[in-house]
């Protein structure tokens, strides 16, 4: 009888430890998922900012080239001259 009580107490202790372990594990997984989602969101924002800034820089370069061409400073880049043979 004493043996059965001890095994029941061990089972209860083991199940309590197992339940706490599962709870901690689920909270850690949720935190990892949450931090991973946050990291992916920050990465996505950085990629969008990079694309926007690259587009802006490209448009500024085109505008500056057009200004230089209209001033006659870059005759080799004008559209009328075509390609040069080397």
N, C-alpha and C positions, 0 to 999 in steps of 0.2 A: 504494500500500500504506500509506503514511504517512497519507494522507487517511482511509482506512478505519479505522485504529487510532484516529485522533483522533475520528472520528464515534462509534466504539464507546465511547470514554472519555466523550464528551459524553452519549451515551445512558445509560450507567451512572450518570453524575453526575446527569442529569436524573431518572432513575428513582429514585435514592437521595433526591434532594430531594423528589420527588413522594411517595415513601413516607413520609418524615418529616412532610411537610405533612399528609398524610392521617391519620397517627397523632396529630399535635397536634390536628387538627380534631376527630377522634373523641373525644379526651380532653376537649376544651372543650365539646363537645356533651353528653357525659356529665355534666360538672360543671354545666352550665346546667340540664340535666334534674334533676340532684340538688338544686341550689339552688332550682329551681322547685318541686319536690316538697316541699321543706322549707318554702318560703314558703306553699304551699297548705295544708300541714298546720297551720302556725301560724295562718293565716287561719281555718281550720275550727275550731280550738280557741277562737279569739277569738269566733267567731259562736256557738258552743255556750255559752260563758261569758256572752255577752250575753243569749241566750235564757233561760238559767237565772236570771240576776240579774233580768231583767225579770219573769219569772214570780214570783220571790220577792217583789219589790217590789209586784207586783199583789196577791198573796195577803195581804201585810202591810197594804196599804191597805184591802182588803175586811175584814180582821179588825179594824182600827181603826175603820172605819165601823160595824161591828156593835157594837163596844164603846160607841161614842158614842151609837148608837141605843138600846142597852139602858139607858144612863144618862139618856136623854131629852134629850140635848144637841142632837140633830139630828132634830127631829120631821119636817122636810120630806123626809128621806131614808128614813123608815120605809116598810116595804112596805105597811102597812095604809092609809096616807093616800092612795095613788094619785098621779096626776098633777095638778098645779095648772093651772087655766086662766088664761091671762094676758090 
